[in-house]
Amino acid sequence: MRVLSLLTSGFPVWVLICSALALYRPEFFTWFRGSMITIGLGVIMLGMGITLNPEDFKRIPRYRKPIALGVLFQYVLMPTLGWGLSYLFGLSNPLAVGLILVASCPGGTASNVITFLAKANLPLSVSMTAVSTLLAVFMTPTLTVFFTGSRVEVPALGLFMSTLQVVIFPIALGVSMNKFFPALTRHILPVSPFVAVIMITMIVASIIGDGRQEILTGGIKLLFAVFSLHAFGFLFGYLITRVIQGNRLTARTIAIEVGMQNSGLGVVLARQNFTDPLVAIPSAISSLFHSLIGSFMAGVWRRSFGDLKNKDDKF
């Protein structure tokens, strides 16, 4: 199990290596496409579901203030940043829509891993991920339509149904398995994070391989735009929370949750609802950048603030 843990913690490294390889030899990964990507995300969300149980949702009222603040950042700050950066860097319409789409996605399961490594408030992180993911069914399609405006036709109903299928159903199944078949989930839990790492790495590498030419010819602006989206998410999430809440543990937990989007969901929504394959590319690149930034910050915070205690948090 220690080997699996080490392999899982190397998530950003695997994404970086496979993304670079996909640019060099895209055929190594482009076979992983279509329904396989949808199933892969479903597996990831199922893995998240089996880490939760009904009691976890009872913690939400305790964390209502930081959760409300995090959700505000997730669904106001990040989509606004995505919209602004798409204009600032002059992205083409498909890439701009893709950036806004991933900026409108909920927090990803990787944020819980990074929160654990950073010695931040893991129960708060899990609660925030659960709340933002449930809200994503309505918020992600609505915000994508609102911020893209007339850039391109956005299938709002299709986005809603896709989010429902690949987020809510797998998570509900996972929570049910955890409650009614605890012995089974105890066997699945140790390998679930590593399986999630494999799935998201394959999804990212496949999309990057598919969009290889577009990334190589016009990717500098897009790379800076996606990196800026997550960097500002971490920065503003931390600084504003630090001022309002006055506690470093809460601030870095919210920063991680806000700065790390569910990029896999962005890929699936883009692939299922837009004919232009370029819409999915920002989400694929997003997974790489937020993983690298998150891992770096986890290392910094783990060393700098490792002696902080959750009991000092102000809710």
Summary of the structure (lengths in Angstrom):
residues: 315
radius of gyration: 18.1
end to end distance: 35.2
largest distance: 52.5
contacts: 1173
relative contact order: 0.20
helix: 82%
strand: 1%
